[in-house]
Amino acid sequence: MLDVKYITENMEEVIKRLSTRKGDFSYLRKITDLQDKRKQLIQEVEGLQAKRNEQSKLIGQYKREGKNVQPLMAEIELIKGQIPALDQELSSIEKEIFEILSITPNLPGLDVPVGEDEAANVEIKKWGTIRNFDFPIQDHVSLGEKLGILDFERAAKITGPRFVIDKGMGARLERSLIQFMMDLHAHEHGYTEVMPPYVVNEKSMFGTGQFPKFKGDSFRLEGENEWYLNPTAEVPTINMYRDEIIPVEELPMRYVSYTTAFRSEAGSAGRDTRGILRQHQFNKVELIKFTTPEDSEAEHQAMLKNSEKVLQLLNLPYRVVCLSTGDMGFGMQKTYDIEVWIPAQNTYREIGSISNAGDFQARRANIRFKRTKDSKTEFVHTLNGSGLAVGRTMIAIMENYQNADGTITVPEALRPYMRVDIIK
């Protein structure tokens, strides 16, 4: 959520910067009128309260002097009747301001490339050598089905489309990747491991920016509680500190969080329906940071390197792009995408997003810190990044490490986990 004070003081600049996200944000100008009305109402209420207090003091004085207090009592009662109506109007205005802010995305960073979509993304670097195959390559679906390690047909029978059953070495590969990633980030990169609940409440979804804008994309559970299946480990992990004040000496806090994630993929019909690239249920290792504003950029760059390390150790070619304003997520001020090489598609595909939300999520979730015992509270900066998406890493391994006979060579970094050199 954006700072309403910053918006009102920099209205035209805010609208101009937000307009690079593909949208009309002129509705924000209404906030100025609402804020003026809010101040007026507050002054009226405070004036009536002050007058009521003065009249109350006079009652005692009148009684001592033997004067008639009935006119004062009548005036106090009149004031008492006026204040609730003004309070209700004030509450209505504050709710309207809140609702406007809740649907407004984060301000793009000043160093973010401006553009309408992914075509304006800027490539930062490439790593690794793309393999030249001397045999006809297969995609991960054909490889997985022929090896008997991916079963789409039975998964569809159990649930429906966009689900898969990992079997045998397929299950071991996915489990090994999760453990490999968790071990790397915990032991080598200094993150604290977290396995949060898979189910989150509505406040948690609001706190990280999924609600209200993307409510239709979420899986809601039946029952009395407003519970949802988490769409990413970012949601439960960041909300661990909702409505809390973190001591500054504990910052930065770094967590590596594993969950199974669930997304309805509304609006993506017809896109990547083959295989496990875009599923309703998938495993994901997520990196989360809470930091001071002055350290957030350095922590963002470090997080990017941490995620890249996964692909470097697996020796998978990839590139890093900085997303344009029109391609960034709702709550982010700057995002890097890591895109891994997928041979069957002859292109790079996203395998992780590394984002800095600034104080946007912290304002929504009310996560603060204090520099000293006597200083004012400030909002932390939150960062999140894939470390990585496990299913897409499986795709990259299966296709990049495939052999002419249909077997798959296991990357050296995974062999201690897999306990085999070849999937056959």
KAPE-V241630 format. One line per field, one symbol per residue. ss: DSSP state (h for helix, s for strand, l for the rest). phi: phi as a letter, one per 40 degrees, with the letter a starting at -180 (. if undefined). psi: psi as a letter, one per 30 degrees, with the letter a starting at -180 (. if undefined). Layout:
BEGIN
ss=???
phi=???
psi=???
END
This chain:
BEGIN
ss=lllhhhhhhlhhhhhhhhhhhllllhhhhhhhhhhhhhhhhhhhhhhhhhhhhhhhhhhhhhhhhllllhhhhhhhhhhhhhhhhhhhhhhhhhhhhhhhhhlllllllllllllllhhhlssssssllllllllllllhhhhhhhhllsshhhhhhhllllllssllhhhhhhhhhhhhhhhhhhhhlllsssllllssshhhhhhlllllllhhhllsllllllssslllhhhhhhhhhlllssshhhllssssssssssllllllllllllllllllssssssssssslhhhhhhhhhhhhhhhhhhhhhhlllssssslllllllllllssssssssshhhlsssssssssslllhhhhhhllsssllllllssslssssssssshhhhhhhhhhhlslllllssllhhhhhhhlllssl
phi=.ccccccccbdccccccccccgibbccccccdccccccccccccccccccccccccccdccccccgcccddccccccccdcccdccccccccccccccccccbcccccccccccacaccccbccabbgbccccbaccbccccdccccgbbbcccccccbicgbabcbfcccccccccccdccccccccbgcccbbcccbbccccccdcgcbccbcccbcccchcccbbcccacdcccccdbdgbbcccccccbbbbbbacbbacfcgbdgcfccgbcbbcbacabbbbbbacdcbccccccccdcccdddccccfbcabbbcccdcbccdcbcabbbcbccbdccfacbdbabbbbcfcccccccfbbabcbcbcccbccbbbaacbbcccccddccdccbcbccgcbccddccccccgacbca
psi=kljeeeeefheeeeeeefffgiljgfffffeeeeeeeeeeeeeeeeeeeeeeeeeeefeeeeeegglkfeeeeeeeeeeefeeeeeeeeeeeeeeeeeeeefgkllkklfgkkklfaffgkkkelkklkkkjkglklllfeeeeeefgfkjeeeeeeedalhllkkkbfeeeeeeeeeeeeeeeeeeefglkkkilkfklleeeeeeggekfegeffljkkkaekiklkkflfeeeeefegkhljkkfffkkkkkkkklklkkfhkggkfkhfkagejlfklkkkkkkkklleffeeeeeeeeeeeeeeeeeefhkkllkkkkleffllegkfkkkkkklkjeffhlkkkfkkjkjfbgeeeeefhjllkelefllklklkkkkkkgajeeeeeeeeeefgllfgflkkkkeffefeeglfkj.
END
